[in-house]
């Protein structure tokens, strides 16, 4: 009789184990040997690797060698030291599962962690891929490393598995030809039978998982459960709050728990997701059966992700969903091929998750590795410029670290306020950018442009890769949530390749800012965040993602042109507005009516009267802030009696305040200046497009939340069918 629930679960799992006799024989022989060894179990997802490791653990316990079980992610440096865990054990046994986890230190495993184990330790590892060649071919591991590739079960073992899962013989006869020994497919047969359904339809399709999945969908408990299962295939990973948004219900816990119990689902650190084969089947089936439902799920996912950026200040959580943004565009003819690192579902996301970005700008060795990467791909001239920029505070460099901790790529950002920073190197990229900004950028006091001066992968330069994708997504997070730039300038070594992708995300070609370094010509693209700010930009990407032709969706434009005033012109307009504040028609010609300050307050469709009303409200709100501040209260009183409720003349206002005329004028000057600064700050912080504050476009069905979403970055072109760029180059 067992003492713990865990013992009962282990015993039940062992009773359900079938097959794998050859693998078990190898393991048993190693258990009785006096020397150590490493067994490496590998095979595709759903083939039974974890189940076999549990079986190995039970066999070891029966042999008097209780095993220590770990997930590969727990072996991260500084987290869990397996040598310490096994210290003091005689002939220890270690089982390590999920080597595919992006956090697993795969390169350090056979170089550092395993060699530190006792010489008589027996280790079993499990992962989808075979060990890398440098491990298999290393002479030191010859005789110690045993590979156990897993394939489908034979018919007898498949039948035994279904029998132990309670599948009736008649259902087995119909299910076995379709499962063909794949344990995941067999598990789906058992799930269907457990719900009382027919394991397979009459049509003997070779698409095993898709056919079995169709049967499973027909016998789920309720239509809402079916909708929950279908929803998981549309997003990269599913959490309980996201599932509630996708189903449009206040509480999705029952459905989430049901999903977790399905054999076709896998759990990871960020949520649950279908097995990749099951995801493909669900996605394809919903796509032809109910394309409108699929589009609705994308809109709801977009709305959920957008709320994380507008209502949630958790920057780490925001960064975590950027790959989910990209995944929504996997079917786009333009963006899809360029988000390949995440379009592959869980396996693709795992490759991306193996990478990390330095949390702070790098120095020292990190910069030295960046210099080497720059020299390798762009030559010594670029490397020298990167080294020179490292001495300027306006330039910051972040590195992308691979799972081994080595630098796998980097990017460098430079803030430009219209001219090169003091002490900046003579960089052709910055010279060209500043020349264009001076004539066309319309930067105002407090605004800056962001130049992505360098960005590259160590192994793939600027080609599509996990490193390139992560840099793109991280830059997007910077645009949307960081110290938001007025414009972003993004250079490419191959602008022709990236032109359609940049057009897709509304980065316009900017030949005037092109530059040459080390004999290589770089093409530059630009996006003006004042005219198409983040929320409106995401809304555009959402519409393009679900449009049959993405170029049919034009970039959003403001209902009326927004006037860009510099600080001096803005201050003069504020003074004029104060003088005309109490006259009924005094503000109708104010230059402030077409600024972002007023557009953000009045809304997208505001008429002239509504804009005047919004301007008055802005001025009075700023004055109220002065009144509430002890430091500004004297200035407010002078403003109040001069402009808000004018005394008639300045002499009368000074008399009401019981102030000498010189003191009154000093207070009034201070009050006007402070009020101007408050309004100017609101102007800088306001979105450039008032529509960005509103709801979803009218094509969205009523009741669906406002849902602009998308993913960032410079997506490239579909080589097979190059789309037509919708925007002309800027001057």
ZAMARGU-4260 file (C-alpha; in steps of 0.2 Angstrom, whole numbers, plus 5000, padded with zeros to 4 digits):
<rodrens>
0) 5000/5000/5000 | 5007/5017/4995 | 5009/5031/5007 | 5009/5046/4995 | 4997/5051/4981
5) 5013/5053/4970 | 5017/5034/4973 | 5000/5030/4967 | 5001/5040/4952 | 5018/5033/4948
10) 5011/5015/4950 | 4996/5019/4939 | 5008/5027/4925 | 5019/5011/4926 | 5004/5000/4924
15) 4999/5010/4908 | 5016/5008/4900 | 5018/4997/4885 | 5031/4993/4872 | 5049/5000/4871
20) 5056/4983/4876 | 5073/4986/4867 | 5075/5003/4875 | 5071/4995/4892 | 5083/4981/4889
25) 5097/4994/4886 | 5092/5003/4902 | 5092/4988/4913 | 5109/4982/4907 | 5116/4999/4911
30) 5108/4998/4929 | 5117/4983/4933 | 5134/4988/4926 | 5147/4996/4937 | 5151/5010/4926
35) 5142/5026/4922 | 5134/5030/4906 | 5123/5043/4897 | 5107/5038/4888 | 5100/5051/4876
40) 5082/5048/4871 | 5076/5058/4856 | 5061/5058/4844 | 5047/5070/4838 | 5034/5078/4849
45) 5021/5066/4856 | 5032/5050/4853 | 5033/5046/4871 | 5050/5052/4878 | 5043/5058/4895
50) 5033/5042/4897 | 5049/5032/4894 | 5059/5042/4906 | 5046/5039/4920 | 5048/5021/4916
55) 5066/5022/4917 | 5064/5030/4934 | 5053/5016/4940 | 5065/5003/4934 | 5079/5011/4943
60) 5069/5012/4960 | 5066/4993/4958 | 5085/4990/4956 | 5088/5000/4972 | 5095/5015/4963
65) 5081/5029/4966 | 5082/5042/4953 | 5083/5061/4954 | 5072/5069/4941 | 5074/5086/4934
70) 5068/5097/4920 | 5082/5103/4908 | 5077/5121/4912 | 5082/5118/4931 | 5100/5115/4925
75) 5103/5133/4921 | 5119/5140/4928 | 5117/5146/4946 | 5100/5137/4948 | 5103/5118/4951
80) 5119/5109/4952 | 5116/5091/4948 | 5133/5086/4955 | 5128/5093/4972 | 5111/5085/4971
85) 5119/5068/4968 | 5133/5070/4981 | 5134/5056/4994 | 5123/5044/4983 | 5130/5027/4978
90) 5128/5024/4960 | 5116/5038/4957 | 5103/5040/4943 | 5098/5056/4935 | 5084/5059/4923
95) 5083/5075/4914 | 5068/5079/4903 | 5063/5093/4891 | 5080/5097/4883 | 5070/5107/4870
100) 5066/5120/4883 | 5073/5136/4877 | 5081/5139/4894 | 5090/5123/4894 | 5109/5125/4894
105) 5112/5112/4880 | 5130/5117/4876 | 5135/5117/4894 | 5127/5101/4897 | 5140/5089/4890
110) 5155/5101/4892 | 5152/5106/4911 | 5138/5099/4920 | 5138/5080/4915 | 5158/5079/4917
115) 5156/5085/4935 | 5145/5070/4940 | 5152/5054/4949 | 5160/5042/4938 | 5147/5028/4941
120) 5132/5040/4938 | 5119/5034/4926 | 5110/5048/4917 | 5095/5048/4905 | 5091/5063/4894
125) 5076/5067/4883 | 5073/5079/4869 | 5066/5080/4852 | 5082/5082/4843 | 5098/5071/4843
130) 5113/5077/4852 | 5123/5090/4842 | 5137/5082/4831 | 5151/5090/4842 | 5145/5079/4857
135) 5142/5063/4847 | 5159/5064/4838 | 5169/5069/4854 | 5181/5055/4857 | 5179/5058/4876
140) 5161/5052/4875 | 5164/5037/4864 | 5157/5022/4874 | 5148/5033/4887 | 5134/5040/4876
145) 5120/5029/4871 | 5107/5036/4858 | 5090/5029/4859 | 5079/5036/4845 | 5060/5033/4847
150) 5048/5029/4833 | 5030/5023/4833 | 5024/5008/4842 | 5021/4992/4833 | 5003/4986/4831
155) 5003/4974/4846 | 5009/4988/4858 | 4997/5000/4850 | 4983/4989/4854 | 4989/4985/4871
160) 4990/5004/4875 | 4972/5007/4869 | 4966/4992/4879 | 4974/4999/4895 | 4966/5016/4891
165) 4949/5007/4891 | 4946/5008/4872 | 4933/4995/4866 | 4940/4982/4854 | 4928/4988/4840
170) 4935/5006/4842 | 4952/4999/4842 | 4950/4991/4825 | 4944/5007/4818 | 4957/5018/4826
175) 4973/5008/4824 | 4975/5010/4805 | 4974/5029/4807 | 4985/5031/4822 | 4999/5020/4814
180) 5008/5018/4831 | 5010/5037/4835 | 5007/5038/4854 | 4999/5055/4852 | 4987/5049/4839
185) 4983/5034/4850 | 4980/5046/4864 | 4968/5056/4853 | 4959/5039/4849 | 4957/5036/4868
190) 4951/5053/4871 | 4938/5051/4858 | 4932/5035/4865 | 4932/5041/4882 | 4919/5054/4877
195) 4909/5041/4868 | 4913/5047/4850 | 4918/5037/4835 | 4937/5036/4833 | 4938/5038/4815
200) 4926/5043/4800 | 4923/5031/4786 | 4935/5041/4775 | 4952/5033/4777 | 4963/5049/4776
205) 4982/5048/4778 | 4981/5064/4788 | 4981/5054/4804 | 4981/5068/4817 | 4969/5079/4808
210) 4957/5065/4805 | 4957/5060/4823 | 4956/5078/4829 | 4940/5081/4819 | 4933/5066/4828
215) 4938/5073/4845 | 4930/5090/4841 | 4913/5081/4837 | 4912/5075/4855 | 4919/5089/4866
220) 4907/5092/4881 | 4899/5108/4874 | 4901/5120/4860 | 4910/5132/4871 | 4923/5118/4875
225) 4925/5116/4856 | 4928/5135/4854 | 4941/5135/4868 | 4951/5121/4859 | 4949/5130/4842
230) 4955/5146/4850 | 4971/5139/4857 | 4977/5135/4839 | 4975/5154/4834 | 4988/5160/4847
235) 5005/5156/4851 | 5002/5151/4869 | 4985/5152/4879 | 4983/5158/4897 | 4967/5159/4907
240) 4965/5177/4905 | 4968/5176/4886 | 4956/5162/4884 | 4943/5172/4893 | 4945/5186/4881
245) 4945/5174/4866 | 4929/5166/4872 | 4922/5183/4877 | 4917/5176/4895 | 4921/5183/4912
250) 4929/5167/4919 | 4937/5154/4908 | 4944/5143/4922 | 4933/5128/4919 | 4938/5128/4900
255) 4956/5131/4904 | 4957/5116/4916 | 4948/5105/4903 | 4961/5110/4890 | 4975/5106/4902
260) 4969/5088/4904 | 4968/5084/4886 | 4982/5073/4879 | 4984/5084/4864 | 4989/5099/4874
265) 5006/5104/4881 | 5010/5115/4895 | 5025/5127/4896 | 5031/5142/4906 | 5020/5154/4897
270) 5004/5144/4896 | 4996/5130/4887 | 4997/5126/4868 | 4992/5112/4857 | 5004/5100/4851
275) 5011/5107/4834 | 5003/5093/4824 | 4986/5096/4833 | 4988/5115/4831 | 4990/5113/4812
280) 4975/5102/4811 | 4964/5114/4822 | 4970/5129/4812 | 4967/5121/4795 | 4950/5114/4800
285) 4943/5131/4807 | 4950/5140/4792 | 4940/5131/4779 | 4925/5128/4790 | 4922/5145/4798
290) 4934/5158/4792 | 4924/5172/4800 | 4926/5164/4817 | 4945/5163/4814 | 4946/5181/4810
295) 4935/5185/4825 | 4948/5176/4836 | 4962/5185/4829 | 4953/5202/4833 | 4950/5197/4851
300) 4968/5191/4853 | 4973/5208/4846 | 4962/5217/4858 | 4969/5207/4872 | 4987/5211/4867
305) 4984/5229/4865 | 4977/5231/4882 | 4993/5224/4889 | 5002/5239/4881 | 4989/5252/4886
310) 4983/5247/4903 | 4997/5236/4910 | 5013/5244/4915 | 5022/5227/4917 | 5036/5229/4904
315) 5042/5212/4905 | 5025/5205/4902 | 5023/5217/4887 | 5039/5210/4880 | 5034/5192/4882
320) 5019/5194/4871 | 5028/5202/4857 | 5031/5185/4849 | 5012/5182/4851 | 5009/5198/4841
325) 5021/5192/4827 | 5012/5175/4827 | 4996/5183/4822 | 5004/5188/4806 | 5010/5170/4801
330) 4998/5169/4786 | 5001/5186/4779 | 5009/5184/4761 | 5021/5198/4766 | 5025/5196/4784
335) 5022/5177/4786 | 5039/5172/4778 | 5048/5185/4789 | 5041/5179/4806 | 5046/5161/4802
340) 5055/5160/4819 | 5039/5161/4828 | 5027/5155/4814 | 5032/5137/4818 | 5021/5137/4834
345) 5029/5131/4850 | 5045/5124/4842 | 5048/5141/4833 | 5045/5151/4849 | 5056/5139/4858
350) 5071/5145/4847 | 5067/5163/4850 | 5065/5160/4869 | 5083/5153/4869 | 5089/5170/4866
355) 5090/5185/4879 | 5093/5203/4877 | 5105/5212/4889 | 5094/5221/4902 | 5105/5236/4901
360) 5117/5244/4888 | 5133/5234/4887 | 5150/5238/4891 | 5167/5229/4892 | 5167/5212/4884
365) 5150/5214/4877 | 5155/5228/4867 | 5171/5220/4861 | 5160/5205/4855 | 5149/5218/4846
370) 5164/5226/4838 | 5170/5209/4831 | 5152/5205/4824 | 5152/5222/4816 | 5169/5220/4808
375) 5164/5203/4802 | 5149/5208/4792 | 5152/5227/4788 | 5170/5229/4789 | 5183/5238/4799
380) 5176/5255/4796 | 5159/5251/4804 | 5168/5243/4819 | 5178/5259/4821 | 5162/5269/4821
385) 5153/5258/4833 | 5168/5259/4845 | 5168/5278/4843 | 5149/5279/4847 | 5152/5268/4863
390) 5160/5284/4870 | 5144/5295/4867 | 5130/5294/4880 | 5117/5297/4866 | 5121/5280/4859
395) 5117/5264/4868 | 5121/5246/4863 | 5111/5230/4868 | 5117/5213/4864 | 5107/5197/4861
400) 5114/5182/4870 | 5112/5164/4865 | 5108/5150/4876 | 5127/5147/4879 | 5129/5165/4885
405) 5139/5171/4870 | 5134/5186/4860 | 5123/5181/4846 | 5119/5199/4839 | 5117/5217/4844
410) 5109/5233/4840 | 5114/5251/4843 | 5101/5266/4846 | 5106/5284/4844 | 5094/5298/4849
415) 5095/5313/4838 | 5088/5330/4842 | 5091/5337/4825 | 5109/5338/4825 | 5124/5326/4829
420) 5127/5325/4848 | 5142/5334/4855 | 5158/5324/4853 | 5150/5312/4840 | 5161/5303/4827
425) 5160/5309/4809 | 5147/5295/4804 | 5140/5296/4787 | 5124/5288/4794 | 5121/5302/4807
430) 5126/5316/4795 | 5113/5310/4782 | 5100/5308/4795 | 5103/5325/4803 | 5103/5334/4786
435) 5086/5326/4782 | 5079/5330/4800 | 5084/5348/4798 | 5075/5351/4782 | 5060/5339/4784
440) 5059/5332/4801 | 5050/5346/4810 | 5057/5341/4827 | 5052/5352/4841 | 5059/5356/4858
445) 5058/5340/4868 | 5056/5328/4853 | 5069/5317/4846 | 5072/5305/4832 | 5078/5287/4835
450) 5091/5280/4823 | 5094/5262/4824 | 5112/5264/4819 | 5118/5246/4819 | 5108/5229/4820
455) 5114/5212/4815 | 5115/5194/4820 | 5132/5186/4822 | 5128/5171/4811 | 5115/5178/4799
460) 5119/5197/4798 | 5102/5205/4793 | 5094/5190/4786 | 5078/5182/4793 | 5083/5173/4809
465) 5078/5171/4827 | 5091/5185/4832 | 5084/5197/4819 | 5066/5193/4824 | 5070/5196/4843
470) 5079/5213/4839 | 5064/5218/4828 | 5052/5214/4842 | 5062/5222/4855 | 5064/5238/4845
475) 5045/5238/4843 | 5043/5237/4862 | 5054/5252/4863 | 5044/5262/4850 | 5027/5258/4859
480) 5032/5259/4877 | 5049/5267/4880 | 5054/5285/4878 | 5044/5287/4862 | 5053/5294/4848
485) 5045/5307/4836 | 5052/5297/4821 | 5062/5281/4819 | 5075/5279/4805 | 5080/5261/4801
490) 5094/5257/4789 | 5096/5241/4779 | 5111/5234/4769 | 5098/5226/4757 | 5084/5239/4756
495) 5077/5231/4740 | 5073/5214/4750 | 5066/5223/4765 | 5056/5237/4755 | 5039/5227/4754
500) 5040/5222/4772 | 5044/5240/4778 | 5029/5246/4768 | 5018/5233/4777 | 5023/5241/4794
505) 5022/5259/4787 | 5040/5262/4786 | 5043/5273/4771 | 5058/5273/4760 | 5069/5288/4763
510) 5083/5289/4750 | 5089/5306/4756 | 5095/5298/4772 | 5105/5284/4763 | 5123/5283/4767
515) 5139/5273/4763 | 5152/5266/4775 | 5166/5255/4770 | 5161/5254/4752 | 5143/5247/4756
520) 5127/5257/4753 | 5114/5257/4766 | 5095/5261/4762 | 5085/5270/4776 | 5067/5269/4780
525) 5057/5280/4792 | 5041/5281/4802 | 5033/5296/4809 | 5025/5291/4826 | 5017/5309/4828
530) 5006/5306/4812 | 5003/5288/4814 | 5006/5284/4833 | 5007/5267/4841 | 4989/5263/4844
535) 4984/5268/4826 | 4999/5259/4819 | 4994/5243/4828 | 4976/5245/4822 | 4983/5246/4804
540) 4993/5230/4806 | 4978/5221/4813 | 4968/5226/4797 | 4982/5221/4785 | 4984/5205/4794
545) 4966/5199/4791 | 4964/5208/4774 | 4965/5197/4758 | 4976/5210/4750 | 4986/5219/4764
550) 4989/5234/4752 | 4970/5237/4752 | 4972/5244/4769 | 4979/5261/4769 | 4990/5269/4783
555) 4978/5279/4795 | 4978/5297/4792 | 4971/5311/4804 | 4954/5318/4799 | 4962/5335/4798
560) 4980/5340/4796 | 4989/5342/4812 | 5000/5358/4814 | 5017/5355/4820 | 5022/5371/4830
565) 5039/5374/4837 | 5040/5379/4855 | 5041/5398/4852 | 5026/5398/4840 | 5017/5387/4852
570) 5020/5399/4866 | 5015/5414/4856 | 4999/5405/4851 | 4995/5402/4870 | 4997/5420/4874
575) 4985/5425/4860 | 4973/5412/4866 | 4973/5419/4883 | 4970/5436/4877 | 4955/5430/4867
580) 4949/5417/4880 | 4933/5426/4886 | 4927/5432/4868 | 4914/5420/4861 | 4923/5419/4844
585) 4940/5423/4851 | 4948/5406/4848 | 4941/5401/4831 | 4957/5406/4822 | 4969/5400/4835
590) 4984/5390/4828 | 4981/5378/4843 | 4965/5371/4836 | 4975/5360/4824 | 4988/5354/4836
595) 4989/5337/4844 | 4984/5345/4861 | 4967/5349/4855 | 4965/5334/4843 | 4968/5322/4858
600) 4954/5331/4868 | 4941/5334/4855 | 4941/5317/4846 | 4943/5312/4828 | 4927/5319/4821
605) 4926/5335/4830 | 4919/5351/4822 | 4927/5368/4824 | 4915/5372/4839 | 4920/5356/4848
610) 4939/5360/4845 | 4937/5378/4852 | 4928/5370/4867 | 4942/5357/4869 | 4955/5371/4868
615) 4946/5381/4882 | 4945/5366/4893 | 4964/5363/4890 | 4968/5380/4896 | 4957/5380/4911
620) 4963/5363/4916 | 4981/5369/4915 | 4976/5384/4926 | 4968/5373/4938 | 4984/5364/4940
625) 4993/5380/4944 | 4980/5384/4957 | 4982/5368/4966 | 5001/5370/4967 | 5008/5381/4981
630) 5023/5386/4970 | 5012/5392/4956 | 4997/5399/4965 | 5003/5417/4964 | 5005/5416/4945
635) 4988/5408/4944 | 4980/5423/4953 | 4988/5435/4941 | 4982/5424/4926 | 4964/5423/4934
640) 4961/5441/4936 | 4969/5445/4919 | 4962/5432/4907 | 4951/5419/4915 | 4939/5432/4924
645) 4948/5449/4918 | 4947/5464/4929 | 4947/5475/4914 | 4964/5482/4915 | 4980/5477/4922
650) 4980/5491/4934 | 4963/5485/4941 | 4970/5467/4942 | 4985/5473/4952 | 4973/5482/4963
655) 4962/5467/4966 | 4978/5457/4971 | 4984/5471/4981 | 5001/5471/4972 | 5013/5484/4965
660) 5012/5485/4947 | 5030/5478/4944 | 5026/5463/4956 | 5009/5459/4947 | 5018/5459/4930
665) 5031/5447/4937 | 5018/5435/4944 | 5008/5436/4927 | 5024/5433/4917 | 5028/5418/4928
670) 5010/5412/4927 | 5009/5413/4908 | 5026/5404/4906 | 5021/5390/4918 | 5004/5388/4910
675) 5012/5387/4893 | 5024/5373/4899 | 5010/5363/4905 | 5001/5364/4888 | 5017/5361/4879
680) 5020/5345/4889 | 5002/5339/4885 | 5005/5343/4866 | 5021/5332/4866 | 5013/5318/4875
685) 4997/5318/4865 | 4994/5305/4851 | 4997/5312/4834 | 4980/5304/4827 | 4965/5307/4837
690) 4957/5291/4829 | 4970/5281/4839 | 4960/5285/4855 | 4944/5278/4848 | 4937/5260/4845
695) 4940/5247/4832 | 4936/5251/4814 | 4918/5249/4809 | 4921/5232/4800 | 4923/5224/4818
700) 4906/5216/4823 | 4897/5225/4838 | 4902/5219/4855 | 4920/5215/4850 | 4933/5225/4860
705) 4944/5238/4852 | 4957/5227/4845 | 4972/5235/4836 | 4987/5223/4837 | 5001/5217/4828
710) 5019/5214/4829 | 5033/5226/4825 | 5048/5228/4815 | 5054/5228/4797 | 5046/5212/4790
715) 5052/5208/4772 | 5045/5202/4756 | 5037/5186/4750 | 5050/5181/4736 | 5037/5171/4727
720) 5025/5185/4724 | 5032/5202/4728 | 5018/5214/4733 | 5017/5232/4727 | 5023/5245/4740
725) 5009/5256/4744 | 5019/5272/4749 | 5030/5283/4739 | 5048/5287/4745 | 5049/5303/4756
730) 5060/5317/4750
</rodrens>
